[in-house]
């Protein structure tokens, strides 16, 4: 791709964002996302989830999420049910909305050949929404603080009594605003 083509694509993207906008502020959003989580003891996990976000005040929002993450190497599935508080920093007329926040969740585990206890964990996060009117894309990074007890394990988990899932997670998805 030459410089001229790249410049045209960049200008078209900036123009689309400038005309469209995120339509952020008070309201309700629903979205879906893909997730990657690389834990210390369970290795890489992949999955996705859905979220609902409510904005009671302009810079503040609360979201609830349910997801599914599968760790292939250890053959463990995790179902997180989470809630988070977010502080939004809308810029460029609310077309780009960086945010920071923190949350907590209940994490249910299902493992082949092991018994992992369900646990409560928490996470700080930072992300960004870039939008075109009611549809936005989101990208966020977070650090999950989570560990679980391992009982009667076989295979990959047989030498563990406690699995450390503490790790960086990346979520990328789309949000629709009502």
Order of alpha helices (4+ residues) and beta strands (2+ residues): alpha-beta-beta-beta-beta-beta-beta-beta-beta-beta-beta-beta
